[in-house]
Amino acid sequence: MKYFPIYLDARQINAMIIGGGEVAARKVELLLKSTTNITIMSESLNSSVERLVNVHQLNWLKHNYQPGHLNDVNLVIAATDSPEVNSAIASESKQLKLLTNVVDQPELCSYITPAIIDRSPIIIAMSSSGSAPILLRMLREQIEKTLPNGYGKLADFSFKFREHVKARVKSMRERRTFWERTLRGSIGQAILAGETTKAEQQLIASLQNQTTPPAGEITFIHTGDGNPDNLTLNAHREMQFADAVFYDQEVNTDLIEYIRRDASKFPQSISSTVLINVQHAIDIAEQGGKVIYLLNGSVDLPENITLAESPILKKHIYSGR
């Protein structure tokens, strides 16, 4: 990755925006979604920036860029119409090791602003690393259309009952299963429909019943040509809920990016067509874990008596072309 994605704690931001035109106005509006700890440095402001300064009582240094005013800030945005001034700002900011964004001059930036989809507290940030802004806009439009506006309500609901559920449902895997059923089912639909009280009552009632521990299982995903774009929806879903993943050197490692981030990963040195590390996978599944075994192509596994005689649930998914 050319840029490392990161979310800053808005409570820690102390921002300086240098410039008073329309570009500066857009940057101020974006920052105001998170903080009002913003200083504007510009001799004059257009009407948009002036309105934001007045409404939100932002600090205004009524002069154009002058060095020596960045010592108490930690984020700098250079939004003047002068490349020379922007370069000078970036130079001072770099010396002070500040997060710096210079509008339309990415070579001077220490960070860039991503495209953002705001379903607060759900925030989706996307970037093309500055290489394809039109493609990025198209992707954002696609996601915007498929992401309900009420997704933030689902997050707020989950946060409200997180500790309550944690006290009743002990294991992490059981909680994951519980929340998946809750948010995908009638309770989640009630939240999206604005029926929050009904959803809360249903959740509390569901917690009165003993939660059935999830049974362990091993899912063999035959990845076909190994192209991630050709994975089936079923394969995607299985991979997102994995506790552990096994794969050999013939599997396209790009597929590992689609596995749940905190799943344990076990690369194998021997080809799965020769020998599969079945005992380790069974041990994890017997403890209630969901195991994914990625296989290159679509060939059948070598016969294995231990796997055949194990009572653990075993599934095969054939994906790819």
Helices and strands as residue ranges (DSSP letters): G 10-12, E 15-18, H 22-31, E 38-41, H 47-56, E 59-61, E 75-78, H 83-95, E 99-102, G 106-108, E 115-119, E 122-126, H 133-146, H 151-168, H 172-184, H 186-192, H 196-208, E 217-222, G 228-230, H 233-240, E 244-248, G 253-258, E 264-268, H 278-286, E 290-295, H 305-309, E 313-318
